[in-house]
Amino acid sequence: MPSASSPRARLAALAVAALAAAPLAASAQPKAARGRTEVTWYGHAAFVVTTPGGTVLAIDPWLSNPKAPEPGLAGKLPKVDYILVSHGHFDHVGDAVALAKRTGAKLITNFDLGSSLVAAGYPKDQAGMDTLGNIGGTIQAGDAAVTMVTAVHSSGYADDKGTAHPGGNPMGFVIQVKGGPTLYHTGDTDLTQDMKQLPERFGRVDVMLTCIGGHFTMDPKAAAIAVGYVRPRTVVPMHFGTFPAIAGTPEELRAALKGKAEVRVLEPGKPVGF
């Protein structure tokens, strides 16, 4: 074995030092893994999205709807950072106020509806100008950017006493998760030409959460046309079967799409990774 002062030992030490200082070859550099974003459907239009960074977004949290997997969910969700409300109808505002009081979640919705929800008891310090906006605006929500986009519907809000309040304009949400997917929650809507612009503005939509029930919104045939406009990787149907009037089905959506997009029906309460 050569001594530490021998020429061979010195050459070996220099070689090790050079290797340590050299940059890794491109093929050997570790690649950042695509973050896992979990989406949980709670029936109707209610979803909870958990980002790779741990931000929790509750969308249209009517957690006591007839399709909810269990009762009392508004009192059981361990963490919610932001509550997104697409419009003022009871089946979308849902349990937002109670959930906000328990979790401290900030409100993302249009300015008019936000003011009405504060009057109805939503904590005022959780519904400020940093998260209230309007169509076209983008709100930073942890490691997700939430953009409010056009929906064609109505948005009147009635409080517990039946008194009507301003609901502003209905909207959908495009949620761009850092290191994760781009999600599009349509809200309640008919077809809009604006849907054609979403890929140009936001790039590829990975998951489209689309209403399909009909009567108050698009039916499966119209939703299939909307999917053609947006061109998502995966389509998740929502807002169907909760009431007799919204009778559109995922099977009808699949038939209308004719294999042009993957349709994934979520089981209420079961998180799915994207």
C-alpha positions as CSV (number, residue, x, y, z in Angstrom):
1,M,0.0,0.0,0.0
2,P,1.6,3.4,-1.0
3,S,2.3,5.9,1.8
4,A,0.2,9.1,2.0
5,S,3.3,11.1,0.7
6,S,4.0,8.8,-2.3
7,P,3.4,10.1,-5.9
8,R,0.6,7.4,-6.4
9,A,-1.2,8.5,-3.3
10,R,-1.0,12.2,-4.2
11,L,-2.3,11.4,-7.7
12,A,-5.2,9.4,-6.3
13,A,-6.1,12.2,-4.0
14,L,-6.1,14.7,-6.8
15,A,-8.3,12.4,-8.9
16,V,-10.9,12.1,-6.1
17,A,-10.9,15.8,-5.6
18,A,-11.4,16.5,-9.3
19,L,-14.3,14.0,-9.5
20,A,-16.0,15.6,-6.4
21,A,-15.7,19.1,-8.0
22,A,-16.9,18.1,-11.4
23,P,-20.7,18.6,-12.2
24,L,-22.8,15.6,-12.6
25,A,-23.5,14.5,-16.1
26,A,-26.9,15.6,-17.3
27,S,-28.2,12.1,-17.5
28,A,-27.2,11.5,-13.9
29,Q,-28.7,14.6,-12.4
30,P,-31.8,13.9,-10.2
31,K,-35.0,15.1,-11.7
32,A,-37.7,16.8,-9.7
33,A,-40.6,14.4,-9.4
34,R,-44.0,15.7,-10.5
35,G,-45.9,16.5,-7.3
36,R,-48.9,14.5,-6.3
37,T,-52.1,16.5,-6.1
38,E,-55.0,14.8,-4.4
39,V,-58.6,15.5,-5.5
40,T,-61.5,14.3,-3.4
41,W,-65.0,14.5,-4.5
42,Y,-67.7,14.9,-1.9
43,G,-70.7,14.7,-4.2
44,H,-72.5,17.3,-6.3
45,A,-69.9,20.1,-7.1
46,A,-68.0,19.8,-3.8
47,F,-64.3,19.0,-4.1
48,V,-61.2,19.2,-1.8
49,V,-57.9,19.7,-3.6
50,T,-54.6,19.1,-1.6
51,T,-51.5,20.3,-3.4
52,P,-47.9,18.9,-3.1
53,G,-47.1,21.8,-0.8
54,G,-49.9,20.9,1.5
55,T,-52.3,23.7,0.6
56,V,-55.9,22.6,0.9
57,L,-58.6,24.1,-1.3
58,A,-62.3,23.4,-0.7
59,I,-64.5,24.1,-3.8
60,D,-68.2,24.7,-3.5
61,P,-68.3,23.0,-0.1
62,W,-71.9,21.7,0.1
63,L,-70.6,18.9,2.3
64,S,-74.1,17.9,3.5
65,N,-75.4,17.1,0.1
66,P,-77.3,13.8,-0.5
67,K,-74.3,12.2,-2.2
68,A,-71.8,13.1,0.6
69,P,-70.1,9.9,1.9
70,E,-70.9,10.6,5.5
71,P,-72.8,13.2,7.6
72,G,-71.1,16.1,9.4
73,L,-68.2,16.5,7.1
74,A,-68.0,20.3,7.6
75,G,-67.0,19.5,11.2
76,K,-64.5,16.8,10.3
77,L,-62.2,18.1,7.6
78,P,-58.9,18.5,9.5
79,K,-57.6,21.4,7.5
80,V,-58.8,23.9,4.9
81,D,-56.8,26.9,3.8
82,Y,-59.0,28.4,1.1
83,I,-62.7,28.0,0.3
84,L,-63.6,28.7,-3.4
85,V,-67.3,29.4,-4.1
86,S,-68.3,29.6,-7.8
87,H,-71.7,31.3,-7.2
88,G,-74.3,32.1,-4.6
89,H,-76.8,29.2,-4.9
90,F,-77.3,27.1,-1.7
91,D,-75.9,24.0,-3.3
92,H,-72.5,25.7,-3.8
93,V,-72.2,28.0,-0.9
94,G,-73.2,25.0,1.2
95,D,-71.3,24.8,4.5
96,A,-68.7,27.5,3.6
97,V,-69.5,29.8,6.6
98,A,-69.3,27.0,9.2
99,L,-66.2,25.5,7.6
100,A,-64.5,28.9,7.6
101,K,-65.3,29.6,11.2
102,R,-63.8,26.2,12.2
103,T,-60.7,26.2,10.0
104,G,-59.8,29.8,9.4
105,A,-60.0,29.3,5.6
106,K,-59.8,32.4,3.4
107,L,-62.6,33.0,0.9
108,I,-62.0,33.0,-2.9
109,T,-65.0,34.3,-4.8
110,N,-66.4,37.3,-6.5
111,F,-66.4,40.6,-4.6
112,D,-70.2,40.9,-4.4
113,L,-70.8,37.4,-3.1
114,G,-67.9,37.7,-0.7
115,S,-69.6,40.8,0.9
116,S,-72.9,38.9,1.1
117,L,-71.2,35.9,2.8
118,V,-69.5,38.2,5.3
119,A,-72.9,39.6,6.2
120,A,-74.1,36.1,6.6
121,G,-71.4,35.3,9.1
122,Y,-68.2,34.5,7.1
123,P,-65.3,35.9,9.2
124,K,-64.5,39.3,7.8
125,D,-60.8,38.9,8.3
126,Q,-60.8,35.8,6.1
127,A,-62.6,37.5,3.2
128,G,-60.4,40.4,2.3
129,M,-59.2,42.1,-0.9
130,D,-56.3,39.7,-1.1
131,T,-58.6,36.8,-2.0
132,L,-61.8,38.4,-3.3
133,G,-61.8,39.2,-7.0
134,N,-63.7,38.9,-10.2
135,I,-63.6,37.1,-13.5
136,G,-60.2,37.3,-15.1
137,G,-58.4,37.8,-11.8
138,T,-55.8,35.4,-10.4
139,I,-55.4,34.8,-6.6
140,Q,-52.3,33.2,-5.2
141,A,-53.4,30.4,-2.8
142,G,-50.3,28.8,-1.3
143,D,-48.6,26.8,-4.1
144,A,-51.6,27.2,-6.4
145,A,-52.8,30.0,-8.6
146,V,-56.5,30.3,-8.8
147,T,-58.0,32.2,-11.8
148,M,-61.7,33.1,-12.0
149,V,-63.1,32.3,-15.4
150,T,-66.4,32.8,-17.2
151,A,-69.5,30.7,-16.4
152,V,-73.0,31.3,-17.8
153,H,-75.5,30.8,-14.9
154,S,-77.2,32.9,-12.2
155,S,-75.8,33.6,-8.8
156,G,-78.4,35.0,-6.4
157,Y,-77.7,34.3,-2.7
158,A,-80.3,33.9,-0.1
159,D,-79.5,33.8,3.6
160,D,-81.0,31.4,6.2
161,K,-84.1,33.7,6.5
162,G,-84.7,33.6,2.7
163,T,-83.6,37.2,2.2
164,A,-81.9,37.8,-1.2
165,H,-78.5,39.3,-1.4
166,P,-76.1,40.2,-4.3
167,G,-74.3,37.2,-5.7
168,G,-72.2,38.8,-8.3
169,N,-71.3,36.9,-11.5
170,P,-71.0,33.1,-11.5
171,M,-67.6,31.7,-12.4
172,G,-65.5,28.7,-12.8
173,F,-62.0,28.2,-11.5
174,V,-58.7,27.3,-13.2
175,I,-56.3,26.1,-10.6
176,Q,-52.6,25.8,-11.6
177,V,-50.7,23.8,-9.0
178,K,-46.9,24.5,-8.8
179,G,-45.2,21.2,-9.6
180,G,-48.6,19.6,-10.2
181,P,-51.6,19.6,-12.6
182,T,-53.8,22.3,-14.0
183,L,-57.4,21.8,-12.9
184,Y,-60.6,23.4,-14.3
185,H,-63.7,23.4,-12.2
186,T,-66.5,24.6,-14.6
187,G,-68.9,25.8,-11.8
188,D,-72.5,25.7,-13.0
189,T,-72.5,26.7,-16.7
190,D,-73.6,26.2,-20.2
191,L,-71.2,26.1,-23.1
192,T,-69.2,29.3,-23.6
193,Q,-67.0,30.3,-26.3
194,D,-64.5,31.4,-23.6
195,M,-63.8,27.7,-23.0
196,K,-62.0,27.6,-26.3
197,Q,-59.5,30.1,-25.0
198,L,-58.5,28.2,-21.9
199,P,-55.8,26.1,-23.5
200,E,-54.2,29.2,-25.1
201,R,-54.2,31.0,-21.8
202,F,-53.3,28.2,-19.4
203,G,-51.7,25.5,-21.5
204,R,-52.9,21.9,-21.3
205,V,-55.7,21.4,-18.7
206,D,-54.9,18.1,-17.0
207,V,-58.3,17.6,-15.2
208,M,-61.6,19.1,-16.1
209,L,-64.2,18.9,-13.4
210,T,-67.4,19.4,-15.4
211,C,-71.1,19.7,-14.7
212,I,-73.2,17.2,-16.7
213,G,-76.6,17.0,-15.0
214,G,-78.6,19.2,-17.3
215,H,-81.7,21.3,-16.5
216,F,-79.7,24.0,-14.6
217,T,-76.4,23.4,-16.5
218,M,-74.9,21.6,-19.4
219,D,-76.1,18.1,-20.1
220,P,-73.8,15.3,-21.1
221,K,-73.9,16.1,-24.9
222,A,-73.2,19.8,-24.2
223,A,-70.5,18.8,-21.7
224,A,-68.8,16.7,-24.4
225,I,-68.7,19.7,-26.7
226,A,-67.1,21.7,-23.9
227,V,-64.5,19.0,-23.4
228,G,-63.7,19.4,-27.1
229,Y,-63.1,23.1,-26.5
230,V,-60.9,22.6,-23.5
231,R,-59.1,19.4,-24.6
232,P,-58.2,18.1,-21.1
233,R,-56.3,14.9,-20.4
234,T,-59.0,13.6,-17.9
235,V,-62.7,14.5,-17.4
236,V,-64.3,14.2,-14.0
237,P,-68.1,14.5,-14.2
238,M,-69.9,16.4,-11.4
239,H,-73.3,18.0,-10.6
240,F,-75.4,15.1,-11.6
241,G,-77.8,12.8,-9.8
242,T,-78.2,14.9,-6.6
243,F,-81.7,15.8,-7.5
244,P,-84.1,14.1,-9.9
245,A,-83.9,17.1,-12.3
246,I,-80.2,16.8,-12.9
247,A,-80.4,13.4,-14.6
248,G,-77.4,13.4,-16.9
249,T,-75.0,10.5,-16.3
250,P,-71.3,9.7,-16.8
251,E,-72.3,6.9,-19.2
252,E,-74.0,9.4,-21.4
253,L,-71.0,11.6,-21.3
254,R,-68.7,8.7,-22.3
255,A,-71.0,7.9,-25.2
256,A,-71.1,11.5,-26.4
257,L,-67.3,11.8,-26.2
258,K,-66.8,8.6,-28.3
259,G,-63.4,7.9,-26.7
260,K,-62.0,11.4,-27.3
261,A,-61.1,11.9,-23.6
262,E,-60.7,9.7,-20.5
263,V,-63.7,9.9,-18.2
264,R,-62.9,9.2,-14.6
265,V,-65.8,8.9,-12.2
266,L,-64.7,9.6,-8.6
267,E,-66.1,7.8,-5.6
268,P,-67.3,10.3,-3.0
269,G,-64.8,10.7,-0.1
270,K,-62.0,8.7,-1.8
271,P,-58.9,10.9,-2.7
272,V,-57.4,10.4,-6.2
273,G,-53.9,11.5,-7.2
274,F,-53.2,13.5,-10.3
